[in-house]
């Protein structure tokens, strides 16, 4: 039996719904990259706040597709209260309902030199 693996990209969310299009564009590029690995069967997105498609809904969507191993990848820069407490607490609550689902939380984007290169590009666009 194949072990279905999924990824849930979790962004903070915004009251401005059009910002969800930014995440969709990033996820489109990510899907192309992950499909080449053959390691991930499904990718979903979710928002911590300001959206009905919240963390619980994203996890449930993956499980309904048969996914039993999920990596929650936060589209966050820092390890603040959401990363350290809110998200782990919500994941723990979900796994109580679905104990057969394995969920791991990836690190936030953090201090990655590639982010510095993106920032440099944004600056150079205006210089």
C-alpha positions in Angstrom: 0.0 0.0 0.0 1.3 3.5 -0.9 1.7 5.9 1.9 0.1 9.2 0.7 2.2 12.2 1.6 1.0 15.8 1.6 2.2 19.3 2.2 0.1 22.1 3.7 1.5 25.6 3.1 0.3 27.7 6.0 0.3 31.5 5.6 -0.8 34.1 8.2 -3.7 35.4 6.2 -5.0 38.9 5.6 -8.3 40.8 5.6 -7.5 41.6 2.0 -8.6 38.5 0.2 -6.7 39.4 -3.0 -3.4 38.6 -1.1 -4.4 34.9 -1.3 -3.5 35.2 -5.0 0.1 35.9 -4.1 0.3 32.6 -2.1 -1.4 30.7 -5.0 1.3 32.0 -7.4 4.1 30.8 -5.0 2.3 27.5 -4.6 2.1 27.0 -8.3 5.9 27.3 -8.6 6.3 25.1 -5.6 4.1 22.4 -7.1 6.3 22.2 -10.2 9.4 21.8 -8.0 7.8 19.2 -5.7 6.3 17.2 -8.6 9.8 16.6 -9.9 10.8 14.9 -6.7 7.9 12.4 -6.7 7.8 12.5 -2.9 4.6 14.5 -2.4 1.2 13.4 -3.6 -0.9 16.4 -2.6 -0.4 20.1 -1.8 -2.9 22.4 0.0 -2.8 25.9 1.3 -4.3 27.3 4.5 -4.4 30.5 6.4 -4.0 31.0 10.2 -6.3 33.9 10.3 -9.0 35.8 8.3 -10.0 32.8 6.1 -12.4 30.0 6.2 -9.7 27.8 4.7 -7.9 27.7 8.0 -5.3 25.2 9.3 -8.0 22.6 10.4 -9.7 22.9 7.0 -6.4 22.4 5.1 -5.4 19.4 7.2 -8.9 17.9 6.7 -8.7 18.5 2.9 -5.5 16.5 2.8 -6.8 13.6 4.9 -10.0 13.4 2.7 -7.7 12.9 -0.2 -6.1 9.9 1.6 -3.0 11.6 2.9 -1.6 10.0 6.0 1.7 11.9 6.4 1.5 15.7 6.3 4.2 18.4 6.5 2.9 21.7 7.6 5.2 24.3 6.1 4.7 27.8 7.5 5.0 30.7 5.1 6.2 32.8 8.0 9.6 34.6 8.6 10.0 34.3 12.3 9.4 31.8 15.2 6.9 33.9 17.0 3.9 32.9 19.1 2.1 31.4 16.1 5.0 29.1 15.3 5.9 28.2 18.9 2.4 27.8 20.3 -0.7 28.5 18.2 0.1 26.2 15.3 1.5 23.3 17.4 -1.6 23.5 19.6 -4.0 23.3 16.7 -2.0 20.4 15.1 -2.2 18.6 18.5 -6.0 19.1 18.5 -6.3 17.7 15.0 -4.2 14.6 15.7 -6.5 13.8 18.7 -9.3 13.6 16.2 -7.2 11.8 13.6 -4.6 9.8 15.5 -3.6 7.8 12.4 -2.3 11.0 10.6 1.3 11.9 11.1 1.9 15.6 11.0 5.2 17.4 11.2 5.8 21.2 11.4 8.6 22.6 9.2 10.7 25.5 10.3 9.6 29.0 9.2 11.5 30.7 6.4 13.8 32.4 8.9 17.4 33.6 8.2 18.0 32.1 4.9 20.5 33.8 2.6 18.1 33.2 -0.4 15.8 35.7 1.3 18.6 38.3 1.4 19.0 37.8 -2.3 15.3 38.4 -2.9 15.5 41.6 -0.8 18.6 42.7 -2.7 16.7 42.2 -6.0 13.8 44.4 -4.7 16.2 47.1 -3.7 18.1 47.0 -7.0 14.8 47.4 -8.9 14.6 50.9 -7.6 18.3 52.0 -7.7 
